[in-house]
Structure formats: structure tokens, C-alpha cells
Amino acid sequence: MSLVERVLRQPIAWGVALAVILILAVSTLAIVPETKQAVIVRLGQPVAIVNGYKPSQDFGRTGAGLIARLPFVDRIVWVDKRVLDFDMQRQEVLSTDQLRLVVDAFARFRVVDPLRMVLTAGSERRVTEALQPILGSALRNELGKRPFATLLSPERGQVMDNIQKGLNRVAAQYGVEIVDVRIKRADLPAGTPLESAYQRMRTARQQEALTIRAQGLKQAQLIRADADAEASRIYSESFNKDPDFYDFYRAMQSYRHTFGIDGTTAEGSATIILSPSNDYLREFRGGK
Amino acid sequence: MESRTVQYPGDASGTVSNAEGGGPWGGGGSGGDDDGGLGPRNPWSQPPRKRPSLRKPGQAPAALDELLRRGRSRLGGRMPNGLESRALFGWALLAIVAIWIAFTSIWRIDPQERGVVTQLGRYSRILTPGMRVTLPAPFESVTKVVVEQTNTVDIGSTSADSQNLMLTGDQNIVDLAYSVRWKIRDPELYLFELADPEDTIREVAESAMREEVGRVSLNDAIGSQRGEIADRVQARMQELLNSYRAGVQVLGIAIKQADPPAAVNDAFKEVSAAQQTAETYINQARAYSQQLGAKASGEAQAFDKVYEQYRLAPEVTRRRMYYETMEDVLSKVDKTIVEAPGVTPYLALPEVRRRAAPAEEAQP
């Protein structure tokens, strides 16, 4: 309570003292978060890097934390430590087989040398601005050397690697490492190329439809032929036991059918003129 | 508090209200005149004193005046009860500090959350669900991250007016809509590694999907291989995100729509119509086949049965069948028997037909 009393007795003096301490503390101490790298610039001369990027370093073992600096002399330039990205503007690319493609790409990068980055570019945004056109031209060059179909094949990975390598050479000048370059989209531009692709798809489908119909007919024919063959086999297997009897049996069936006895055909009428020598009328004549 | 109350009315209004019927402000003024003269001069009590003629004595309530005076003495800080107020000040400070500590060092972490603790900026540890205590604010800070919740990123849409076109391996175009389900696996990586994790996930998904679709044919993409494509995209995404150390787990890809573009849809419908037609042809042939098979086996079996009997007595059966058939046949038709040999019979065929016609008419 005595401290409080003393403070209250001379509030202005204590207030000033507190303010001075606070200002000193703020300008001396700085908290470096995990997501930032700090370049300490002493009177315009970079002297140290705090929490610089090291590959696959575990969080908690990095240089992040409380740091002290000379007040009013040291200036801290913050540089992002995270993986950053930039998109490339959509652009048309012409492949070796004269096909146009609209390509969207993005690159991910990380500042690995904050000092160089600060000296050459100043800020992450400027690095992006510098790299963007280079990504565009690298992409155009690389894709211009290849046929269209390459982009739709496993070779695409190879293309991306080449672009990344090319871009990395430039990026290294800015203390930046390209983590990954990827083509997001590779589309046919609207208008004639897209329309002709559609046309090709349409005709391919029409052809497919015709083929399917023809195949269906063919299969149907085969099934019918099989059925005929099978029926024939069944008949012959059975009838071949006694061809002579079959002949007789079938003749009887045929007569019945022809003269409309079995009820299936009753069309027309018939008149039979028999000679007495007919076998049927054999007994008609009263024996031999 | 006190200063505000006194500042309000100003001298003019206070005077007017006093003249009109003795409001509380006027009363305050009169009290100030009576007792304020002894204490330190207060500028606020002066206006009424300047014009004492307007004041009507006996109308002033004393309570407010008392309050004012007490307030004045507190401001001056030379009274014995100032010490009491200092204690109050101390307690208030203590309370503020206590609240500060309570709010910034006690954390409730919900079951689906994890708390990432940074100690003066440096990553320190992960808080698991429950009530957790950390150092107060400037020293440790906690960022809560929801890890158990499944997040969904939709790419493309299933509605008719928007298309998400992709090139397939056979240079056709497919309209694809899919969603990516993901969750945070390592909260600290998620927080510290990527500048924009959600955007990264979206871009990686799009890139991986296009890469995979570029490897399959259109028919595979819209048909049989959708499941495999989804699996491969998931694996590819996980691989890429791991290479970024994103701390994200891809739970699955759901291909919601994989259709040919609207512009060529009619041609695709034609294909399915052709498939239907072909199916019809085949079905008809199968029906014919069944019919014929049944007929053949029926006839063959009938023959077999008759033949079995025939074999037992061939001659008799044969004659019997012959006569039965002839009987049936001849009983139904007109018969003409020409008996005399050597006579060439005259047979008028039209006559025969005429005879047959009425007979037939009579029959039904």
C-alpha cells in the first residue's frame, strides 16, 4: 500500500517514469512470431537475422521469441517466413502443334534468405511482382516447345519441373526459393478452338452410337443363329433315331396341318379326288 | 460524475429555471452560496451568487448540495477520507489485474479444438481439450484451432448454368464438380507454415484434379473410373500438401458431377439411345431364341414319346396312325372317288368349288 501511496503522492513524476520505461521497453524488446523472420538493420546496415528459415525445423526450436535491440538505432524489417504464393495471370499459350491453350498457373515460394530479399526487393510484394512475369514467360517458353498432348500426360510433371528450375534461378537472386509451380488449369480458349473440340466430341459420339447399333444387330443375329442351330440339333438328335418313322410321322403331321385338322390353319377348302387304287381305299374293293 | 452534473445547465438556464419555479439546479446554487463560501471557491457555484436577487430562499433541497460538497472535497484530496479512496483505487487495480489474468491465462478448449500456445511469439505447446492454464497475456498467447471438424471445399458446381471444364487425356472436355473434405492434422503447422492454407488447399485440389483427369479418357472420367480418380487425387493432394508441410489431412474427394459439357450433351444422349436400341435388338433375338428352343424341344419330346410306343409295335402303330390321320383328313374334305377304270371322268373344277362354298358357309 505504501507504493500506491507514494505513486499517488507524485502522480506526474511516476507517470512520466512509467511512460519512459514503457517506451524504452517497446523500442528495445520485440517479439518475433513463428511466422516472421526479422532482419535487424542498424543505422541502415543490416546486422542480424532472427528466426531465419531453416528447412524442416520444428516449431518451438526456431529463433522465434523475445529479442532485444538497441533502441532508436536498430530497426526491424519483418519478412514473412511462411510459404507464400502468387498466381500468374491467365494467358494463352501456343503449343508446337499450333493449338492454343489458356493456362492458369500458380507458384509457391518461401523467403529463405531474408537479408538478400530485403536488399534486392524490399518486400514480399515486390518479389511477387518481379517473379510474376518471369513465371509467365517461362511457362510460355516451356509449353511452346511441346505438343499440346504433353500437357495431358504424365510428362506434365516434367514440364512443371523445368519451369520451376528456370524460375528458381531468378528467384535465388531475391533470396527466395520456389517451392512448387503448378498449372491450375489448361483449357481450350473460348470460341473456335472450344467449338471445334465440341464438334469433334459430337462426331465421335455419333460414330459411337452407330457402332453400338450395328453391334447390337450383329449380336442379335448371332443369338438367332445360335437358336436355329440349337433347335436343329435337338430335332436331329431326336429324329435321327429312326429316319423312316420320322418321315411317316412328319407326313401325318403335315397332312393334318395342311388340311386344317389340327386347328392351326383352316383357310380354304379342299376337294380330294381319289382313285380306287389308292392305298387308303384298298379294302374298299373288297380285298384282293 | 460530479463535474458533469454541475457543468450541464450553465448559468443562464439555471437562473431561468430558478425564476420560474425553483428547480433542483436553482436549489443547488443556493446551497453553494450558503456553505461554499467557507470552503475553497468553486467556480461552478458562482453564477447563482452573482444574481442573488433571483433566488427564492427556503426552496433549496440540501441533499444534492451535500453530495456536491463531498465530491468537491474528494477532488481536492486533502480530506481524511481520501485514504479510503486510495484503498479503493488499489483494489480496483488489483481486480483489473485479476480479471486480466483470468481472461488471458485460463482457457476452455472444446473437444474439437486444440490450443496452440506461443510463448512470446515462439511456439511452445498444444493445449488438449479441457480447462487449461497458461501464463497471462503478454507472455503466452493461445490460438484455438478446430481440428476435429471436417471442412469442405467445393470446386465447380452441379448447377446447369456454371461449368467447370477440364481437358481429359483424349483431348475431350468434361464438366466436373467435386468437393474436398479436409481437416487440420497439425495445428501448429497449419498456423505457421502457409500464408493462406485454405486457398492453398483449393489450388492444390484443382491442380491435382486436372492432372489426374488429364491422364484418363473421357469415358473413364464420366464413367467407371470416377472412384479411382478421386482416390488418386486424394493421394496426390496429400503428397503435395505434405511437401508444403501444411499440417492438413485430406479426408476424401467426392466427385459430385462428371458430365460431358452441355454443348455436346445431345450427342451423348444419342449414344445412350443407341445403347437402348441395341439392347432391344438383343432382347428380341433372345425371345426368338427361347421360343424356338422351346418349340424344338417340345416337338422332339413329342416325337420321342410316340416313337417309344411305335417301337413296341411298329406295324400296328404305323397303320393306326395312318388311318386316324386319313380319317380326320378325309372326313373334313369333299371326296370324289372315280371308280371305273378306263373311263376318263369329266371333272368340272368350278362346279366342285361351288359345291364346296355353301358347305363351308354352313359349317361355322
Chai-1 contact restraints between the chains, C-beta under 6 A:
chainA,res_idxA,chainB,res_idxB,connection_type,confidence,min_distance_angstrom,max_distance_angstrom,comment,restraint_id
A,V4,B,G90,contact,1.0,0.0,6.0,A-B,restraint_1
A,L8,B,R86,contact,1.0,0.0,6.0,A-B,restraint_2
A,I31,B,L120,contact,1.0,0.0,6.0,A-B,restraint_3
A,I31,B,G121,contact,1.0,0.0,6.0,A-B,restraint_4
A,V32,B,G121,contact,1.0,0.0,6.0,A-B,restraint_5
A,P33,B,G121,contact,1.0,0.0,6.0,A-B,restraint_6
A,E34,B,Y123,contact,1.0,0.0,6.0,A-B,restraint_7
A,E34,B,F192,contact,1.0,0.0,6.0,A-B,restraint_8
A,T35,B,F192,contact,1.0,0.0,6.0,A-B,restraint_9
A,F59,B,Y123,contact,1.0,0.0,6.0,A-B,restraint_10
A,F59,B,E188,contact,1.0,0.0,6.0,A-B,restraint_11
A,F59,B,F192,contact,1.0,0.0,6.0,A-B,restraint_12
A,G60,B,Y123,contact,1.0,0.0,6.0,A-B,restraint_13
A,A64,B,G121,contact,1.0,0.0,6.0,A-B,restraint_14
A,A64,B,R122,contact,1.0,0.0,6.0,A-B,restraint_15
A,G65,B,L120,contact,1.0,0.0,6.0,A-B,restraint_16
A,G65,B,G121,contact,1.0,0.0,6.0,A-B,restraint_17
A,G65,B,R122,contact,1.0,0.0,6.0,A-B,restraint_18
A,L66,B,L120,contact,1.0,0.0,6.0,A-B,restraint_19
A,R82,B,E193,contact,1.0,0.0,6.0,A-B,restraint_20
A,R82,B,L194,contact,1.0,0.0,6.0,A-B,restraint_21
A,R82,B,A195,contact,1.0,0.0,6.0,A-B,restraint_22
A,V83,B,L194,contact,1.0,0.0,6.0,A-B,restraint_23
A,V83,B,Y244,contact,1.0,0.0,6.0,A-B,restraint_24
A,L84,B,A195,contact,1.0,0.0,6.0,A-B,restraint_25
A,F106,B,E203,contact,1.0,0.0,6.0,A-B,restraint_26
A,L152,B,L167,contact,1.0,0.0,6.0,A-B,restraint_27
A,L152,B,G169,contact,1.0,0.0,6.0,A-B,restraint_28
A,L152,B,G214,contact,1.0,0.0,6.0,A-B,restraint_29
A,R182,B,S207,contact,1.0,0.0,6.0,A-B,restraint_30
A,K184,B,E203,contact,1.0,0.0,6.0,A-B,restraint_31
A,K184,B,E206,contact,1.0,0.0,6.0,A-B,restraint_32
A,K184,B,S207,contact,1.0,0.0,6.0,A-B,restraint_33
A,A197,B,I173,contact,1.0,0.0,6.0,A-B,restraint_34
A,Y198,B,A263,contact,1.0,0.0,6.0,A-B,restraint_35
A,Y198,B,V264,contact,1.0,0.0,6.0,A-B,restraint_36
A,M201,B,N172,contact,1.0,0.0,6.0,A-B,restraint_37
A,M201,B,V264,contact,1.0,0.0,6.0,A-B,restraint_38
A,R202,B,V264,contact,1.0,0.0,6.0,A-B,restraint_39
A,R202,B,A267,contact,1.0,0.0,6.0,A-B,restraint_40
A,R205,B,A267,contact,1.0,0.0,6.0,A-B,restraint_41
A,R205,B,F268,contact,1.0,0.0,6.0,A-B,restraint_42
A,R205,B,V271,contact,1.0,0.0,6.0,A-B,restraint_43
A,E208,B,V271,contact,1.0,0.0,6.0,A-B,restraint_44
A,A209,B,E270,contact,1.0,0.0,6.0,A-B,restraint_45
A,A209,B,V271,contact,1.0,0.0,6.0,A-B,restraint_46
A,A209,B,A274,contact,1.0,0.0,6.0,A-B,restraint_47
A,I212,B,A274,contact,1.0,0.0,6.0,A-B,restraint_48
A,I212,B,Q275,contact,1.0,0.0,6.0,A-B,restraint_49
A,I212,B,A278,contact,1.0,0.0,6.0,A-B,restraint_50
A,R213,B,A274,contact,1.0,0.0,6.0,A-B,restraint_51
A,R213,B,T277,contact,1.0,0.0,6.0,A-B,restraint_52
A,R213,B,A278,contact,1.0,0.0,6.0,A-B,restraint_53
A,G216,B,A278,contact,1.0,0.0,6.0,A-B,restraint_54
A,G216,B,Y281,contact,1.0,0.0,6.0,A-B,restraint_55
A,G216,B,I282,contact,1.0,0.0,6.0,A-B,restraint_56
A,L217,B,Y281,contact,1.0,0.0,6.0,A-B,restraint_57
A,Q219,B,I282,contact,1.0,0.0,6.0,A-B,restraint_58
A,A220,B,Y281,contact,1.0,0.0,6.0,A-B,restraint_59
A,A220,B,I282,contact,1.0,0.0,6.0,A-B,restraint_60
A,A220,B,A285,contact,1.0,0.0,6.0,A-B,restraint_61
A,I223,B,A285,contact,1.0,0.0,6.0,A-B,restraint_62
A,I223,B,R286,contact,1.0,0.0,6.0,A-B,restraint_63
A,I223,B,S289,contact,1.0,0.0,6.0,A-B,restraint_64
A,R224,B,A285,contact,1.0,0.0,6.0,A-B,restraint_65
A,R224,B,Y288,contact,1.0,0.0,6.0,A-B,restraint_66
A,A227,B,S289,contact,1.0,0.0,6.0,A-B,restraint_67
A,A227,B,L292,contact,1.0,0.0,6.0,A-B,restraint_68
A,E230,B,G293,contact,1.0,0.0,6.0,A-B,restraint_69
A,A231,B,L292,contact,1.0,0.0,6.0,A-B,restraint_70
A,A231,B,A296,contact,1.0,0.0,6.0,A-B,restraint_71
A,I234,B,A296,contact,1.0,0.0,6.0,A-B,restraint_72
A,I234,B,S297,contact,1.0,0.0,6.0,A-B,restraint_73
A,I234,B,A300,contact,1.0,0.0,6.0,A-B,restraint_74
A,Y235,B,A296,contact,1.0,0.0,6.0,A-B,restraint_75
A,Y235,B,A300,contact,1.0,0.0,6.0,A-B,restraint_76
A,S238,B,A300,contact,1.0,0.0,6.0,A-B,restraint_77
A,S238,B,F303,contact,1.0,0.0,6.0,A-B,restraint_78
A,S238,B,D304,contact,1.0,0.0,6.0,A-B,restraint_79
A,F245,B,Y310,contact,1.0,0.0,6.0,A-B,restraint_80
A,M252,B,M321,contact,1.0,0.0,6.0,A-B,restraint_81
A,M252,B,T325,contact,1.0,0.0,6.0,A-B,restraint_82
A,Y255,B,T325,contact,1.0,0.0,6.0,A-B,restraint_83
A,Y255,B,V329,contact,1.0,0.0,6.0,A-B,restraint_84
A,F259,B,V329,contact,1.0,0.0,6.0,A-B,restraint_85
A,I261,B,D328,contact,1.0,0.0,6.0,A-B,restraint_86
A,S269,B,A356,contact,1.0,0.0,6.0,A-B,restraint_87
A,S269,B,E360,contact,1.0,0.0,6.0,A-B,restraint_88
A,A270,B,V333,contact,1.0,0.0,6.0,A-B,restraint_89
A,T271,B,D334,contact,1.0,0.0,6.0,A-B,restraint_90
A,T271,B,V352,contact,1.0,0.0,6.0,A-B,restraint_91
A,I272,B,V333,contact,1.0,0.0,6.0,A-B,restraint_92
A,I272,B,K335,contact,1.0,0.0,6.0,A-B,restraint_93
A,I273,B,T336,contact,1.0,0.0,6.0,A-B,restraint_94
A,L274,B,I337,contact,1.0,0.0,6.0,A-B,restraint_95
A,P276,B,E339,contact,1.0,0.0,6.0,A-B,restraint_96
A,Y280,B,M326,contact,1.0,0.0,6.0,A-B,restraint_97
